[in-house]
Amino acid sequence: MHWDSYKKGFKAFLQLEKSLSAHSVEAYLRDLDKLSTFLHDEVGPLGPAEVNIKHLQDFIQCIAKMEMAATSQARIISGIKSFFKYCMLEQICTINPTTLLPTPKTKRKLPDVLSFEEIEQLIGAIDLSKPEGGRNKAILETMYSSGLRVTEAITLKISCLYLDVGFIRVIGKGDKERLVPIGTDAIKFIKLYKDTIRVHQTPAKDCDDILFLNNRGKGLSRVMIFYIIKDLILKTGIKKAISPHSFRHSFATHLVEGGADLRAVQEMLGHESITTTEIYTHINREYLRDTLDRFHPAFHKK
C-alpha cells in the first residue's frame, strides 16, 4: 500500500496543527520514509492500520544496528509516534501501536559556551576594511545581544527594527513572534551597516525588507553564517566546538550567571516550555561548582 497520501496529510498536520518549521517537517517525513521503506522491504505492503508493535520493534532494532546516535534514534521514534498520533486523530488507525514503544534515553549534552572575552575576541577579528565586514559585525553583535537563532538573524526584517526604543520583533519557530530587547552596540552596528553599506546595494526581488544581504542582494543562508564563524575561529585560535548557536547559548548562559529571572530568559529566547530554558541552570551550576573548586579554601584541603 502506498504511503504518499498519508505522508501528505501528516505534513499538513505538522505544519498547521503543530506549527513546526519547514526543517523539522522535512526531518519527520524522512523518518517516516525510513519506516515505510523498512515495512515494504521486510514485511510487505502494509498500511498504517496494519502496523503493530512487533513491526515497530523490529524497525527500531534495524536502525539501532546502523550505529545511529541515541539522539538520532530518539528523534526517529518521536517522529513515528507523532505520525500514529495523527493517524488516530484522523481515524486511519483504531489502535496506536506506539503506545508501549520506549524512547532511548539521551544524555543532554551541554553546549560549549563562549566567555564574554571570547565573544569580543571573535567579533574583534572581523576585517572591517571589507564591505561584508560591517555586515558580519552587525549580525554577530545582534545574535549575541538578543540571543537569536541563526534563521531568526538571517530573516530579520528592517520593518521589525524598533531601534529608537531598543527592541526588535523576531519571527521564531512556527512563525511565532516575540519582541526582544537589543543592546546598544548591536544597535550602533546595525545602523552603521544599514546606512553606509546596505544603502549602496540593490536588493533582489522580495528582499527589500531583509536586513542582512549578500553581495547579490539576496538574504544570507544558514551555511554562510557557519562559514563566517568558522573563519573567525581559525583567526582567533579559540579551542572550543563553536557554531552559530553558541552565540545564543552564550547569551542565555551569561544572563543566568548574572542572576536573570528564568522566565524572562525563556521569553527572550522564545522557548515554548520553561524546561528547555532550564538547561542554562545546569550550565550555571557547572560554573558555580568550578568557581568553588578554584577559589574556596575548603576545596583545597590536603
Secondary structure as UniProt FT lines:
FT   HELIX           4..12
FT   HELIX           13..17
FT   HELIX           22..42
FT   HELIX           48..50
FT   HELIX           53..65
FT   TURN            66..67
FT   HELIX           70..89
FT   TURN            90..91
FT   TURN            97..100
FT   HELIX           116..124
FT   TURN            128..129
FT   HELIX           131..146
FT   HELIX           150..154
FT   HELIX           158..160
FT   STRAND          161..162
FT   TURN            163..166
FT   STRAND          167..171
FT   HELIX           173..175
FT   STRAND          177..181
FT   HELIX           184..196
FT   HELIX           198..200
FT   TURN            205..206
FT   TURN            208..209
FT   TURN            215..216
FT   HELIX           222..236
FT   HELIX           245..257
FT   TURN            258..259
FT   HELIX           262..269
FT   HELIX           274..277
FT   HELIX           279..295
FT   HELIX           297..300
//
